[in-house]
Amino acid sequence: MYCQHCGIEYTQKSKYCKHCGGALSSSEKAPVTQPSNLKITGMFLVIAAFALFGLMLVYDFYMKLLRDGAHGKELVVPFLLGLALIGSVALLLVWQLSRVITVFPRPMNLDIASMRDKNQP
Protein backbone atom coordinates (compact mmCIF):
# COMPACT_ATOMS: atom_id res chain seq x y z
CA MET A 1 0.00 0.00 0.00
CA TYR A 2 1.27 3.48 -0.88
CA CYS A 3 0.42 6.89 0.47
CA GLN A 4 -1.22 8.98 -2.27
CA HIS A 5 0.25 12.19 -0.84
CA CYS A 6 3.92 11.43 -0.19
CA GLY A 7 4.47 8.05 -1.92
CA ILE A 8 5.76 6.16 1.15
CA GLU A 9 5.12 2.40 1.01
CA TYR A 10 3.38 0.70 3.91
CA THR A 11 3.41 -3.05 4.46
CA GLN A 12 1.22 -2.94 7.55
CA LYS A 13 -2.46 -2.11 7.41
CA SER A 14 -3.04 1.43 8.52
CA LYS A 15 -5.63 4.07 7.73
CA TYR A 16 -3.32 7.10 7.93
CA CYS A 17 0.22 7.79 6.79
CA LYS A 18 2.73 8.16 9.62
CA HIS A 19 4.91 10.41 7.46
CA CYS A 20 2.42 13.02 6.22
CA GLY A 21 -0.85 12.17 7.97
CA GLY A 22 -2.79 11.60 4.74
CA ALA A 23 -5.44 8.92 4.36
CA LEU A 24 -4.09 5.68 2.89
CA SER A 25 -5.85 3.92 0.03
CA SER A 26 -5.82 0.23 -0.73
CA SER A 27 -4.26 0.59 -4.20
CA GLU A 28 -1.19 -1.53 -4.74
CA LYS A 29 0.41 0.72 -7.35
CA ALA A 30 2.91 3.40 -6.50
CA PRO A 31 1.76 6.88 -7.46
CA VAL A 32 3.07 7.98 -10.84
CA THR A 33 4.89 11.26 -10.64
CA GLN A 34 5.46 13.47 -13.63
CA PRO A 35 8.50 15.72 -13.91
CA SER A 36 7.55 19.36 -13.95
CA ASN A 37 8.21 21.55 -16.98
CA LEU A 38 10.61 23.60 -14.88
CA LYS A 39 12.66 20.50 -14.06
CA ILE A 40 12.80 19.45 -17.72
CA THR A 41 13.80 22.97 -18.74
CA GLY A 42 16.51 22.93 -16.08
CA MET A 43 17.89 19.64 -17.40
CA PHE A 44 17.92 21.02 -20.94
CA LEU A 45 19.75 24.15 -19.77
CA VAL A 46 22.38 22.01 -18.02
CA ILE A 47 22.94 20.08 -21.26
CA ALA A 48 23.22 23.34 -23.21
CA ALA A 49 25.69 24.74 -20.64
CA PHE A 50 27.76 21.55 -20.87
CA ALA A 51 27.89 21.80 -24.68
CA LEU A 52 28.78 25.50 -24.58
CA PHE A 53 31.51 24.95 -21.98
CA GLY A 54 32.90 22.04 -24.00
CA LEU A 55 32.97 24.12 -27.18
CA MET A 56 34.78 26.89 -25.31
CA LEU A 57 37.40 24.38 -24.11
CA VAL A 58 37.86 23.02 -27.64
CA TYR A 59 38.23 26.56 -29.00
CA ASP A 60 40.72 27.47 -26.27
CA PHE A 61 42.79 24.36 -27.03
CA TYR A 62 42.63 25.17 -30.75
CA MET A 63 43.90 28.71 -30.13
CA LYS A 64 46.69 27.35 -27.90
CA LEU A 65 47.78 25.03 -30.70
CA LEU A 66 47.76 27.98 -33.11
CA ARG A 67 49.95 30.05 -30.79
CA ASP A 68 52.36 27.13 -30.45
CA GLY A 69 52.77 27.03 -34.23
CA ALA A 70 50.79 23.90 -35.05
CA HIS A 71 49.54 23.52 -38.59
CA GLY A 72 47.88 20.94 -40.84
CA LYS A 73 46.82 17.68 -39.22
CA GLU A 74 48.33 18.72 -35.89
CA LEU A 75 45.71 21.46 -35.76
CA VAL A 76 42.66 19.91 -37.41
CA VAL A 77 42.58 16.40 -35.88
CA PRO A 78 42.40 17.45 -32.18
CA PHE A 79 39.82 20.11 -33.06
CA LEU A 80 37.57 17.63 -34.87
CA LEU A 81 37.98 14.98 -32.17
CA GLY A 82 37.04 17.50 -29.50
CA LEU A 83 33.97 18.60 -31.44
CA ALA A 84 32.95 14.97 -32.01
CA LEU A 85 33.33 14.13 -28.32
CA ILE A 86 31.37 17.15 -27.09
CA GLY A 87 28.68 16.66 -29.74
CA SER A 88 28.24 12.96 -29.06
CA VAL A 89 27.98 13.43 -25.28
CA ALA A 90 25.48 16.28 -25.74
CA LEU A 91 23.40 14.16 -28.13
CA LEU A 92 23.40 11.24 -25.70
CA LEU A 93 22.24 13.54 -22.90
CA VAL A 94 19.45 14.97 -25.08
CA TRP A 95 18.42 11.43 -26.03
CA GLN A 96 18.23 10.46 -22.35
CA LEU A 97 16.20 13.59 -21.60
CA SER A 98 13.78 12.73 -24.40
CA ARG A 99 13.38 9.24 -22.91
CA VAL A 100 12.59 10.76 -19.51
CA ILE A 101 9.98 13.02 -21.08
CA THR A 102 8.27 10.21 -23.01
CA VAL A 103 8.28 7.68 -20.14
CA PHE A 104 6.00 9.76 -17.94
CA PRO A 105 2.40 9.79 -19.16
CA ARG A 106 0.75 13.12 -19.73
CA PRO A 107 -2.44 13.80 -17.81
CA MET A 108 -5.51 13.37 -19.97
CA ASN A 109 -7.81 16.35 -20.37
CA LEU A 110 -11.31 14.96 -20.40
CA ASP A 111 -13.88 17.07 -22.14
CA ILE A 112 -17.20 15.84 -20.77
CA ALA A 113 -19.26 17.63 -23.41
CA SER A 114 -17.42 15.92 -26.27
CA MET A 115 -17.77 12.56 -24.52
CA ARG A 116 -21.54 13.10 -24.25
CA ASP A 117 -21.73 13.95 -27.95
CA LYS A 118 -19.89 10.74 -28.89
CA ASN A 119 -22.14 8.55 -26.72
CA GLN A 120 -25.42 9.96 -28.03
CA PRO A 121 -27.03 8.03 -30.92
Backbone as CSV, one residue per row, in Angstrom:
resi,resn,N_x,N_y,N_z,CA_x,CA_y,CA_z,C_x,C_y,C_z
1,MET,0.845,-1.161,0.000,0.000,0.000,0.000,0.901,1.239,0.000
2,TYR,0.499,2.248,-0.766,1.274,3.479,-0.884,0.425,4.674,-0.459
3,CYS,1.091,5.647,0.123,0.415,6.894,0.470,0.251,7.711,-0.812
4,GLN,-0.958,8.203,-1.068,-1.218,8.982,-2.273,-0.579,10.367,-2.203
5,HIS,-0.265,10.835,-1.012,0.247,12.192,-0.840,1.770,12.262,-0.904
6,CYS,2.455,11.346,-0.224,3.921,11.432,-0.189,4.612,10.250,-0.853
7,GLY,3.897,9.165,-1.188,4.472,8.049,-1.916,5.170,7.005,-1.063
8,ILE,5.129,7.120,0.252,5.765,6.156,1.154,5.004,4.832,1.083
9,GLU,5.747,3.717,1.055,5.121,2.398,1.007,4.891,1.879,2.419
10,TYR,3.723,1.305,2.627,3.384,0.703,3.914,3.074,-0.765,3.708
11,THR,3.695,-1.621,4.513,3.405,-3.051,4.455,2.348,-3.429,5.475
12,GLN,2.232,-2.655,6.539,1.224,-2.944,7.552,-0.060,-2.183,7.234
13,LYS,-1.167,-2.740,7.685,-2.460,-2.107,7.406,-2.644,-0.934,8.363
14,SER,-2.838,0.217,7.755,-3.040,1.432,8.519,-3.986,2.327,7.729
15,LYS,-4.708,3.184,8.424,-5.635,4.072,7.733,-5.005,5.424,7.404
16,TYR,-3.945,5.791,8.125,-3.325,7.100,7.926,-1.818,6.952,7.801
17,CYS,-1.229,7.805,7.002,0.217,7.788,6.789,0.932,8.372,8.006
18,LYS,1.957,7.667,8.479,2.729,8.155,9.623,3.675,9.274,9.226
19,HIS,3.970,9.386,7.940,4.910,10.406,7.464,4.232,11.758,7.247
20,CYS,3.075,11.752,6.544,2.418,13.024,6.215,1.031,13.175,6.820
21,GLY,0.461,12.098,7.349,-0.853,12.173,7.971,-2.015,11.999,7.016
22,GLY,-1.736,11.767,5.730,-2.791,11.605,4.742,-3.477,10.255,4.855
23,ALA,-4.687,10.176,4.343,-5.436,8.922,4.357,-4.808,7.958,3.349
24,LEU,-4.673,6.693,3.757,-4.090,5.677,2.888,-5.188,4.972,2.113
25,SER,-4.906,4.670,0.850,-5.848,3.918,0.031,-5.358,2.492,-0.079
26,SER,-6.191,1.627,-0.625,-5.823,0.226,-0.728,-5.216,-0.112,-2.083
27,SER,-4.845,0.886,-2.889,-4.262,0.588,-4.197,-2.844,0.061,-4.019
28,GLU,-2.496,-0.898,-4.842,-1.190,-1.535,-4.743,-0.133,-0.851,-5.595
29,LYS,-0.537,0.053,-6.465,0.413,0.719,-7.353,1.001,1.943,-6.684
30,ALA,2.274,2.183,-6.974,2.915,3.404,-6.495,2.383,4.578,-7.311
31,PRO,2.243,5.730,-6.702,1.756,6.876,-7.463,2.758,7.263,-8.548
32,VAL,2.219,7.604,-9.713,3.070,7.980,-10.836,3.313,9.480,-10.765
33,THR,4.567,9.843,-10.686,4.894,11.264,-10.645,5.362,11.698,-12.014
34,GLN,5.091,12.924,-12.341,5.464,13.468,-13.634,6.432,14.614,-13.399
35,PRO,7.561,14.625,-14.121,8.502,15.721,-13.914,7.880,17.039,-14.364
36,SER,8.135,18.068,-13.600,7.553,19.362,-13.948,8.279,19.958,-15.156
37,ASN,7.605,20.882,-15.821,8.213,21.548,-16.979,9.458,22.316,-16.575
38,LEU,9.454,22.866,-15.358,10.614,23.605,-14.882,11.819,22.680,-14.719
39,LYS,11.579,21.468,-14.230,12.661,20.502,-14.056,13.231,20.069,-15.407
40,ILE,12.357,19.847,-16.379,12.804,19.452,-17.719,13.578,20.589,-18.364
41,THR,13.085,21.815,-18.203,13.796,22.970,-18.741,15.165,23.107,-18.091
42,GLY,15.234,22.869,-16.795,16.511,22.930,-16.081,17.496,21.894,-16.610
43,MET,17.009,20.672,-16.860,17.889,19.636,-17.403,18.397,20.025,-18.790
44,PHE,17.507,20.588,-19.607,17.918,21.017,-20.942,18.962,22.136,-20.857
45,LEU,18.781,23.068,-19.929,19.754,24.155,-19.767,21.113,23.633,-19.293
46,VAL,21.110,22.606,-18.460,22.378,22.011,-18.023,23.094,21.367,-19.209
47,ILE,22.342,20.686,-20.069,22.943,20.080,-21.257,23.500,21.161,-22.176
48,ALA,22.750,22.246,-22.361,23.223,23.345,-23.213,24.469,23.995,-22.622
49,ALA,24.506,24.161,-21.290,25.686,24.740,-20.638,26.892,23.818,-20.798
50,PHE,26.666,22.503,-20.673,27.759,21.552,-20.873,28.319,21.665,-22.286
51,ALA,27.439,21.716,-23.286,27.890,21.799,-24.678,28.637,23.108,-24.923
52,LEU,28.127,24.205,-24.398,28.785,25.498,-24.580,30.149,25.521,-23.906
53,PHE,30.225,25.004,-22.692,31.505,24.950,-21.982,32.499,24.053,-22.733
54,GLY,32.025,22.929,-23.241,32.901,22.036,-24.003,33.418,22.694,-25.273
55,LEU,32.535,23.419,-25.971,32.966,24.120,-27.182,33.987,25.209,-26.850
56,MET,33.799,25.873,-25.719,34.779,26.890,-25.308,36.134,26.251,-25.012
57,LEU,36.137,25.080,-24.381,37.398,24.383,-24.111,38.083,23.946,-25.401
58,VAL,37.301,23.434,-26.353,37.864,23.017,-27.635,38.457,24.223,-28.366
59,TYR,37.740,25.344,-28.352,38.228,26.561,-29.002,39.499,27.065,-28.332
60,ASP,39.529,27.034,-26.997,40.719,27.469,-26.265,41.920,26.588,-26.603
61,PHE,41.695,25.279,-26.679,42.786,24.364,-27.028,43.256,24.605,-28.462
62,TYR,42.306,24.874,-29.359,42.635,25.171,-30.755,43.503,26.427,-30.840
63,MET,43.121,27.464,-30.113,43.897,28.706,-30.126,45.285,28.501,-29.517
64,LYS,45.385,27.651,-28.500,46.690,27.351,-27.902,47.587,26.645,-28.914
65,LEU,47.010,25.714,-29.662,47.780,25.031,-30.696,48.238,26.011,-31.782
66,LEU,47.376,26.965,-32.123,47.762,27.978,-33.114,48.921,28.834,-32.616
67,ARG,48.863,29.238,-31.359,49.951,30.049,-30.786,51.260,29.279,-30.718
68,ASP,51.160,27.965,-30.525,52.364,27.133,-30.448,52.927,26.805,-31.816
69,GLY,52.253,27.229,-32.882,52.769,27.032,-34.229,52.331,25.747,-34.899
70,ALA,51.275,25.126,-34.419,50.790,23.902,-35.054,50.113,24.257,-36.371
71,HIS,50.185,23.321,-37.300,49.537,23.525,-38.594,49.175,22.165,-39.191
72,GLY,48.273,22.176,-40.156,47.880,20.937,-40.840,47.116,19.997,-39.934
73,LYS,47.510,18.709,-39.997,46.816,17.684,-39.223,46.981,17.879,-37.723
74,GLU,48.118,18.474,-37.322,48.331,18.719,-35.893,47.274,19.668,-35.327
75,LEU,46.696,20.467,-36.181,45.711,21.456,-35.762,44.275,20.964,-35.954
76,VAL,44.019,20.284,-37.047,42.655,19.906,-37.408,42.170,18.664,-36.640
77,VAL,43.016,17.663,-36.489,42.583,16.401,-35.876,42.134,16.595,-34.422
78,PRO,42.903,17.261,-33.551,42.397,17.450,-32.179,41.113,18.288,-32.124
79,PHE,41.022,19.277,-33.031,39.823,20.112,-33.063,38.594,19.280,-33.427
80,LEU,38.699,18.456,-34.456,37.571,17.627,-34.872,37.232,16.557,-33.839
81,LEU,38.246,15.974,-33.215,37.984,14.977,-32.173,37.286,15.606,-30.971
82,GLY,37.695,16.803,-30.599,37.040,17.503,-29.497,35.591,17.826,-29.811
83,LEU,35.347,18.311,-31.035,33.970,18.597,-31.442,33.122,17.337,-31.464
84,ALA,33.690,16.236,-31.960,32.952,14.972,-32.013,32.620,14.469,-30.604
85,LEU,33.560,14.588,-29.691,33.331,14.131,-28.321,32.240,14.961,-27.637
86,ILE,32.355,16.276,-27.718,31.366,17.147,-27.088,29.994,16.944,-27.733
87,GLY,29.952,16.856,-29.050,28.680,16.658,-29.742,28.029,15.337,-29.410
88,SER,28.826,14.271,-29.350,28.236,12.956,-29.055,27.724,12.880,-27.622
89,VAL,28.451,13.450,-26.668,27.978,13.429,-25.278,26.711,14.268,-25.147
90,ALA,26.683,15.435,-25.792,25.482,16.280,-25.739,24.287,15.569,-26.382
91,LEU,24.496,14.893,-27.493,23.398,14.160,-28.135,22.897,13.006,-27.263
92,LEU,23.816,12.310,-26.605,23.398,11.240,-25.703,22.585,11.790,-24.529
93,LEU,22.986,12.936,-23.999,22.237,13.543,-22.902,20.850,13.995,-23.352
94,VAL,20.753,14.560,-24.543,19.452,14.973,-25.077,18.583,13.744,-25.328
95,TRP,19.169,12.670,-25.808,18.423,11.430,-26.034,17.866,10.904,-24.709
96,GLN,18.695,10.911,-23.663,18.229,10.459,-22.354,17.115,11.363,-21.837
97,LEU,17.248,12.665,-22.037,16.205,13.593,-21.604,14.905,13.327,-22.356
98,SER,14.996,13.030,-23.636,13.778,12.730,-24.397,13.137,11.440,-23.906
99,ARG,13.940,10.486,-23.474,13.380,9.245,-22.911,12.675,9.523,-21.597
100,VAL,13.237,10.412,-20.777,12.594,10.765,-19.508,11.259,11.436,-19.769
101,ILE,11.213,12.300,-20.770,9.983,13.016,-21.077,8.906,12.057,-21.577
102,THR,9.270,11.100,-22.428,8.267,10.209,-23.008,7.853,9.082,-22.075
103,VAL,8.636,8.759,-21.054,8.283,7.678,-20.137,7.101,8.074,-19.267
104,PHE,7.070,9.317,-18.824,6.000,9.758,-17.940,4.758,10.099,-18.755
105,PRO,3.624,9.503,-18.408,2.400,9.786,-19.163,1.903,11.196,-18.877
106,ARG,1.335,11.793,-19.891,0.751,13.123,-19.728,-0.653,12.969,-19.169
107,PRO,-1.071,13.889,-18.314,-2.443,13.797,-17.807,-3.441,14.038,-18.927
108,MET,-4.506,13.250,-18.920,-5.514,13.372,-19.966,-6.487,14.481,-19.597
109,ASN,-6.796,15.325,-20.548,-7.810,16.348,-20.368,-9.126,15.789,-20.893
110,LEU,-10.033,15.535,-20.000,-11.305,14.965,-20.402,-12.308,16.080,-20.636
111,ASP,-12.844,16.110,-21.799,-13.884,17.067,-22.136,-15.201,16.332,-22.062
112,ILE,-15.965,16.590,-21.011,-17.195,15.841,-20.765,-18.210,16.109,-21.862
113,ALA,-18.271,17.314,-22.357,-19.259,17.633,-23.408,-18.985,16.823,-24.674
114,SER,-17.728,16.702,-25.066,-17.422,15.923,-26.272,-17.672,14.436,-26.044
115,MET,-17.489,13.960,-24.811,-17.773,12.560,-24.522,-19.265,12.292,-24.608
116,ARG,-20.091,13.247,-24.153,-21.540,13.097,-24.248,-21.978,13.052,-25.706
117,ASP,-21.367,13.922,-26.537,-21.732,13.951,-27.953,-21.404,12.640,-28.646
118,LYS,-20.285,12.007,-28.272,-19.889,10.739,-28.893,-20.811,9.608,-28.470
119,ASN,-21.305,9.635,-27.242,-22.140,8.551,-26.724,-23.601,8.656,-27.150
120,GLN,-24.021,9.808,-27.627,-25.421,9.959,-28.028,-25.631,9.376,-29.408
121,PRO,-26.761,8.654,-29.609,-27.026,8.034,-30.925,-27.499,9.041,-31.955
